[in-house]
Amino acid sequence: MQKTPAFVFLGLAIMSSNAFADGPVPIIQLKYPLILVQPEDQYIPMGSSATFSVTAENASGYQWLKNGNPMDSQTNGSLLIPQAGIDDVSYYSCDVFKDTAFVPTRSASLMVYTNSIDPQTGVDPIIVYALPVNGNGGQGTCPGHYVGYVDYSPGTNAWGWVPDTTNGNTIFTATDTNRTNTKIQYLGEYGDNGCNQMTVTVPNPPTSPQYVFTIYFTNNVPTNAYPITLDGFYP
């Protein structure tokens, strides 16, 4: 069927009030669905389940998309991803239909992380996987010019990983173990930040209670989930 997108406004079909001067009040009919609750970003342990959902009024159907591509048989108001793995790390959105017209939701990211013990330090480094995006930009000498990036942030209204000071850890690092030409930037909840090539260290004692991280690519942006290794942090 032919689909008609609606991005900015709601169409209203309103009958002329003159036709009902001596009759009942005309009915206002929404042409497009009204999205009340958007899908939220999620970061979960690898192997756990993730659920994305949308709440809408005046909706007659749903179609979930993974990185902009329709997903087979995913036509409900919620999307369940059981035992999420690296291949599930993506951006998920939903087209909410009213007959042939639809309104798209925001794209919500899914990140997964896994823990493994470093035999040299005894610290449990967290390996976090997120999906890179294309985007040209430049900020000073670090990260400098970049053509894409990947954000390791648990959501638009949340902060990320906590320095593990409970076990006597003294070094808090974020490292790219896959490339040698990337830049890593950290940002603390209280505004402290730092940037370096391949690996970056949060000072001890940490200024902020939580941190988020970004890897910037100078060329050839990856199209699959990309990992960052966080030593001395936990979710």
C-alpha positions in Angstrom: 0.0 0.0 0.0 1.1 3.6 -0.6 2.2 5.3 2.6 2.0 9.0 3.3 4.5 10.3 5.9 3.7 13.0 8.3 6.7 14.6 10.1 5.6 18.0 11.4 1.9 18.5 11.8 -1.3 16.7 12.4 -3.9 16.8 9.7 -7.4 17.6 10.8 -10.5 16.8 8.8 -13.1 19.4 10.1 -16.5 19.8 8.5 -17.8 23.3 8.0 -19.7 24.7 11.0 -22.1 26.5 8.6 -23.5 23.2 7.6 -24.4 22.5 11.2 -25.7 25.9 12.2 -28.9 24.3 13.6 -27.5 20.8 14.2 -25.0 19.0 16.3 -21.4 20.1 16.8 -19.1 18.8 14.0 -16.7 16.0 14.8 -13.0 16.6 14.6 -11.2 13.6 13.1 -7.5 13.2 13.4 -5.9 12.3 10.1 -2.6 11.2 11.6 -1.7 9.2 14.8 -0.5 11.1 17.9 2.6 9.7 19.5 2.4 10.0 23.3 5.5 8.0 24.4 8.6 7.5 22.3 10.9 4.4 22.3 13.8 4.9 24.8 17.5 4.1 24.4 18.7 1.0 26.2 21.9 -0.5 27.3 21.8 -4.0 28.7 24.1 -7.0 29.6 24.7 -9.2 26.6 22.3 -12.1 26.5 19.5 -10.1 28.3 16.2 -9.1 26.7 15.4 -5.6 25.4 11.9 -4.2 24.8 11.1 -1.0 22.8 7.6 0.4 23.0 5.5 3.2 21.6 2.3 4.7 22.9 0.0 6.4 20.5 -3.5 7.6 20.0 -5.6 7.3 16.8 -3.3 4.5 15.6 -4.4 1.6 13.4 -1.1 -0.2 12.9 2.6 -0.3 13.6 5.8 -1.2 11.8 9.1 -1.5 13.6 12.3 -0.7 11.7 16.0 -1.7 12.4 18.4 0.9 11.1 15.6 2.2 8.8 14.7 -1.2 7.4 11.3 -2.8 8.1 11.4 -5.9 10.4 9.4 -8.9 9.4 6.3 -9.6 11.5 7.1 -6.8 14.0 3.8 -4.9 13.8 2.7 -4.4 17.4 3.1 -1.5 19.8 6.2 -3.1 21.4 9.3 -4.8 20.1 10.9 -7.6 22.1 14.6 -8.6 21.4 15.3 -11.7 23.4 18.9 -12.6 24.4 20.3 -9.5 22.7 23.8 -9.9 21.2 26.2 -7.9 19.1 24.2 -8.3 15.9 21.2 -6.7 17.7 23.1 -3.5 18.4 21.3 -1.0 16.2 18.9 1.9 16.1 15.2 1.0 16.3 12.2 3.1 15.4 8.5 2.5 14.6 6.2 3.9 11.9 2.8 4.4 13.6 -0.1 4.2 11.1 -3.5 5.7 10.7 -4.8 3.9 7.6 -2.2 4.7 4.9 -0.7 7.7 6.7 2.0 7.3 9.3 4.2 9.2 11.8 7.7 7.9 12.6 9.0 7.7 16.1 12.5 8.7 17.2 15.3 6.2 16.6 16.3 4.5 19.9 19.7 2.9 20.3 20.4 -0.5 21.8 23.8 -1.1 23.3 25.1 -4.3 24.9 28.0 -4.8 27.3 29.9 -7.7 28.7 32.3 -8.1 31.6 35.6 -10.0 31.6 38.4 -10.2 34.3 41.8 -8.7 33.4 44.3 -11.3 34.7 47.0 -8.6 35.2 44.9 -6.1 37.2 42.1 -8.2 38.5 39.7 -5.5 37.3 36.5 -6.4 35.5 36.7 -4.4 32.2 33.4 -3.7 30.6 33.3 -4.1 26.8 30.5 -1.9 25.4 29.1 -2.3 21.9 27.3 0.6 20.1 26.5 1.5 16.5 28.5 4.2 14.8 26.9 7.0 12.8 28.3 9.2 9.9 28.8 12.8 10.7 31.4 15.3 9.6 32.8 17.7 12.1 35.8 19.1 13.9 36.5 20.3 17.4 39.9 21.8 18.1 42.9 19.4 18.0 41.1 16.6 19.8 39.1 15.0 18.5 39.9 17.3 15.5 38.3 16.5 12.1 36.2 13.4 12.0 33.8 11.7 9.6 31.8 9.7 12.1 31.5 8.7 15.7 29.9 6.4 18.2 28.4 7.5 21.4 28.5 5.1 24.4 25.7 6.9 26.3 22.9 5.0 28.0 20.2 7.5 27.0 19.3 11.1 26.4 18.3 11.7 30.0 20.8 9.4 31.7 24.5 9.1 32.5 26.7 6.2 32.0 29.4 4.3 33.8 30.6 4.7 37.3 34.3 4.7 38.4 34.8 1.6 40.6 36.4 2.9 43.7 35.0 0.2 46.0 37.7 -2.4 45.1 40.6 0.0 45.4 40.9 0.6 41.6 43.2 3.5 40.9 43.1 3.7 37.1 40.0 4.5 35.0 40.5 4.2 31.3 38.5 3.9 28.0 40.4 2.2 25.2 39.8 1.5 21.5 41.5 -1.9 20.9 40.6 -2.1 17.2 42.1 1.0 15.6 45.1 3.2 16.0 43.8 6.4 14.4 40.7 7.1 16.5 40.2 9.7 19.2 38.3 9.0 22.5 36.6 11.7 24.5 35.1 11.4 28.0 32.5 13.7 29.6 31.7 13.7 33.3 28.3 14.5 34.8 29.9 17.5 36.5 31.4 18.8 33.2 34.9 17.5 33.4 36.2 16.1 30.1 39.2 14.8 28.4 40.3 13.6 24.9 43.2 11.5 23.6 44.1 9.1 20.8 43.2 5.4 21.2 42.9 5.6 25.0 41.8 8.2 27.6 42.2 8.2 31.4 39.8 9.7 33.9 41.8 11.3 36.8 41.8 9.7 40.2 40.0 10.7 42.3 37.3 11.2 39.6 35.5 14.6 39.5 32.2 13.1 38.5 30.2 10.1 39.7 29.3 9.0 36.2 30.8 9.3 32.7 29.9 8.9 29.0 32.4 8.2 26.2 32.6 8.9 22.4 34.9 7.4 19.8 35.6 9.6 16.8 36.7 8.2 13.4 39.0 10.1 11.0 38.0 7.8 8.1 36.1 4.7 7.1 33.3 4.7 9.6 32.4 1.2 10.7 28.9 -0.1 9.7 28.6 -2.7 12.5 28.6 -2.6 16.2 31.9 -1.1 17.6 33.4 -1.9 21.0 35.0 0.3 23.6 36.8 -1.2 26.6 36.2 0.5 30.0 38.7 -0.5 32.7 37.7 0.4 36.3 34.1 1.2 35.5 30.8 -0.5 36.1 27.3 0.3 34.9 
